[in-house]
């Protein structure tokens, strides 16, 4: 029986691929107001701006490649059952070869009709459309007549995948956190579901405060930290 690793990732795992993080100096939220471009309220007020913002995010994905950290996470599948639970909306884990990826905050390459989701039922997978790196504009409508919106969990919306993520973390023998400031809930609280005795590793160059004595902080960038982590598993 292979052991299970739950890998919780944030923007830091993709930083060395050239995608900016959100809250570091010069990060995305220094230049854009998340309440305007990534919130339920922003969508209701000015959907055109939100669509443009995610058209731009999709465009950036065309230019970047998975880095060594994404690849080392994918390679863990040789010896472990690996569940990647990412806050990222990019597709770099999949492109590096990870086969079980849960996107807590949605996926930039996908869209769905704006009337397809409520906080109680979540969204229907059947209505989600993969548009790759294409653009969406106001007036682009789904077969049901509704405006298409990004398949993103906006601020102010529920996180439909959180229950699945809690289940996966609580089943893991090892929990690994890579490159997240752990400021956005409920994702930030997920590691607390690690079962008693399961070691927790954190890879992040910053002083991320985690109040759990089990956490072993590898204070390095993702590519270097992943090499150290793989060495520790041997
Ligand atoms: P943040 O920008 O909040 O945090 C990025 C983390 O990555 C920080 O702790 C950095 O220290 C770390 N970091 C920077 N460079 C790194 C590197 N080379 N290697 C490893 N770590 C590095 O990003 P998230 O925590 O992912 O949500 O943000 C969470 C959510 O907030 C995002 O999913 C997004 C955002 O608003 C939505 O848009 C819904």
Boltz pocket constraint, residues with backbone or C-beta under 6 A from the ligand:
constraints:
  - pocket:
      binder: B
      contacts: [[A, 9], [A, 10], [A, 11], [A, 12], [A, 13], [A, 15], [A, 16], [A, 21], [A, 22], [A, 23], [A, 24], [A, 27], [A, 34], [A, 38], [A, 87], [A, 88], [A, 89], [A, 105], [A, 153], [A, 154], [A, 155], [A, 178], [A, 179], [A, 180], [A, 181], [A, 182], [A, 183], [A, 184], [A, 203], [A, 204], [A, 205], [A, 206], [A, 208], [A, 220], [A, 221], [A, 222], [A, 223]]
      max_distance: 6.0
